[in-house]
Amino acid sequence: MDAPVYKDANMNLTLLLDLDDTLLDSEVDSFIPVYFKAFSDFLEDLVEPELLLPALMSGTKKMMVNNDPSRTLRQVFDAEFFPRLDISHETLQARIDQFYEVAFPSLSYLTAPRPEAIDLVEWALAQGVQLAVATNPLFPMAAIHHRMRWAGLPPEVIPFVVVSAYEEFHFSKPNPAYFAEVLGRMGWPDGPALMVGDDPERDLIGSHALGLSAYWIDTSDDAPPDGINPVGRGSIGDLRPWLEATDLSTLEPASPGPDALIALMLSAPAAISGMLKQAQGPDLTRRPASDEWSLTEIICHLRDTEAEVNLARLRMLLELDEPFIPARVTDAWAVERDYNSQDMVEALRDFTSLRMQSVELLRGLTDEWGRKARHAIFGPTDLQELVKFMVEHDKLHIRQIYATIGQVAG
């Protein structure tokens, strides 16, 4: 496949594209048993299938329920999978890597490209649409890249902004934090966003919980899940004319409710952690301009804001009746506290831990989301609005991190 030439355009849209049965013709219920059999056969001289497959299933289940932004799905899987097997981690991992390199590609016969999906992607890129492969990140990147090639959308050619895989992602579908992590890894683009997928539970329910619009890849007469109303429905080939006929402003994400706010809070340290893997060494303390912050300064700012502003406000509002919340000026801290001399990895770890404390304060609340307060700048407010301010602050700095990485690390 020759590399297409894409033109600049102004369609302010972000598409999150599922892979299986959306971009790729692949029946998951048929694929998975063959994949498991090939996996166990390739490793049978090291591990008996009777031990391997239960360990694989157990590790996968742990990934599916992970809600910890400090651990990637790979870390979650490895902690469950390898201790169940009487073989060294290094030896088994080397063979697993070999499986995805030499054996997994042989499963391509179970799938087929969808030419209309290729046409859609090339058209969208020509219009300036931001694209992510929003596949459930329960596979290694090597496997996902193979499946993208099977779809006729090789990662070496097609400039997807993000491809979700278990090495770098922390949440899986249908957790709304997964969809927030995808958008965060894309630098939280402004404007309309649309999830495109075939699975009612994983694609529709999960994205709906975050307030995203969804286009359902489905040509049957089946009803969508209760309470879920996809904004569009049809084949992947129907999506382009639907987009061209749609007022894209109607695809702006909805204002988040309490559950979506918690998902957004969890996603921030996860998305930041994934983005920062693109920057190393001197990049971390390099300022794009003399009046801008380095990556280390941004992370230290987020850590101290969480500790001294966000957590303090949440506790105040939950403990006191209609408290007065003073404004805090935090920008000067970068110089006063010499952020650029601090350890960014440690600062990110501390920010993640502090953010989990904030989340724990909010989990399980019901009527408390309406607790009132008076803010020095915003005036009368309540808990839900204050948490919205927190996630908007996250988005602001995620965009800043995304732009900074592009400037200092290319």
Secondary structure as GFF3:
##gff-version 3
##sequence-region A 1 410
A	DSSP	beta_strand	14	17	.	.	.	ID=ss1
A	DSSP	beta_strand	24	26	.	.	.	ID=ss2
A	DSSP	alpha_helix	28	43	.	.	.	ID=ss3
A	DSSP	alpha_helix	49	65	.	.	.	ID=ss4
A	DSSP	alpha_helix	73	81	.	.	.	ID=ss5
A	DSSP	three_ten_helix	82	84	.	.	.	ID=ss6
A	DSSP	alpha_helix	89	98	.	.	.	ID=ss7
A	DSSP	pi_helix	99	103	.	.	.	ID=ss8
A	DSSP	three_ten_helix	104	110	.	.	.	ID=ss9
A	DSSP	beta_strand	111	113	.	.	.	ID=ss10
A	DSSP	alpha_helix	115	126	.	.	.	ID=ss11
A	DSSP	beta_strand	130	133	.	.	.	ID=ss12
A	DSSP	alpha_helix	141	150	.	.	.	ID=ss13
A	DSSP	beta_strand	162	163	.	.	.	ID=ss14
A	DSSP	alpha_helix	176	185	.	.	.	ID=ss15
A	DSSP	beta_strand	193	197	.	.	.	ID=ss16
A	DSSP	pi_helix	200	205	.	.	.	ID=ss17
A	DSSP	alpha_helix	206	210	.	.	.	ID=ss18
A	DSSP	beta_strand	213	217	.	.	.	ID=ss19
A	DSSP	beta_strand	232	234	.	.	.	ID=ss20
A	DSSP	alpha_helix	236	245	.	.	.	ID=ss21
A	DSSP	three_ten_helix	248	251	.	.	.	ID=ss22
A	DSSP	alpha_helix	258	276	.	.	.	ID=ss23
A	DSSP	three_ten_helix	281	284	.	.	.	ID=ss24
A	DSSP	alpha_helix	295	305	.	.	.	ID=ss25
A	DSSP	pi_helix	306	310	.	.	.	ID=ss26
A	DSSP	alpha_helix	311	319	.	.	.	ID=ss27
A	DSSP	beta_strand	324	325	.	.	.	ID=ss28
A	DSSP	alpha_helix	333	336	.	.	.	ID=ss29
A	DSSP	three_ten_helix	339	341	.	.	.	ID=ss30
A	DSSP	alpha_helix	344	362	.	.	.	ID=ss31
A	DSSP	three_ten_helix	367	370	.	.	.	ID=ss32
A	DSSP	beta_strand	372	375	.	.	.	ID=ss33
A	DSSP	beta_strand	379	382	.	.	.	ID=ss34
A	DSSP	alpha_helix	383	408	.	.	.	ID=ss35
###
